[in-house]
Amino acid sequence: NAGVTQTPKFQVLKTGQSMTLQCAQDMNHNSMYWYRQDPGMGLRLIYYSASEGTTDKGEVPNGYNVSRLNKREFSLRLESAAPSQTSVYFCASSEISRTEAFFGQGTRLTVV
Amino acid sequence: GQSLEQPSEVTAVEGAIVQINCTYQTSGFYGLSWYQQHDGGAPTFLSYNALDGLEETGRFSSFLSRSDSYGYLLLQELQMKDSASYFCAVRDPDSNYQLIWGAGTKLIIKP
């Protein structure tokens, strides 16, 4: 039972490089989320997808784009990485009607 | 908008009981959840309260008072492994039910 799978687990980018973080869930959840978490801080929502075919901006969307590829997959793209995007990124999924969310193991991204 | 407030840090002694409070402001209420996050790990679900009262799961209990827009997480018989950050969260009906998170409470346990 995989739950939520994120790749990669670690990544180092140079300023200006691009990359895509992949996320897949096997729980048939409608909603998926991308968060970032900076050291000693809480979760900040980047983008979310309430259902397949829809995406919406969260609290900190600038510098990111997302794609809800199908019900299972929700990717996050950094087009031109900046040092301010150094963070831990979490993908999560949940049913719309429930609050319980399931998280991937996180991607630790460093932009130099 | 929606918001949650919780203390930034709580310190307790191993074997003791500790309570972590959370107050929230929402335009519509769809339950209060608690998550645990160890350093370097991902948040994991602990409990969910949709109705007033106490929900018990082993050493952890969670309480909700909808009239006071308040809840708490109660941890009993504290163990060193309970050292972690604890987050409360609610769903925001004004933003397609996206999750809204508190800033987290770091629980420090001393031997």
Interface residues (C-beta under 8 A of the other chain):
Chain A: S31 Y33 G40 M41 G42 L43 L45 Y48 A50 T54 D56 G58 F90 A92 S94 I96 S97 R98 T99 E100 A101 F102 F103 G104 Q105 G106
Chain B: Y30 G31 L32 S33 Y35 G41 A42 P43 T44 F45 Y48 F87 A89 V90 R91 S95 N96 Y97 Q98 L99 W101 G102 A103 G104 K106
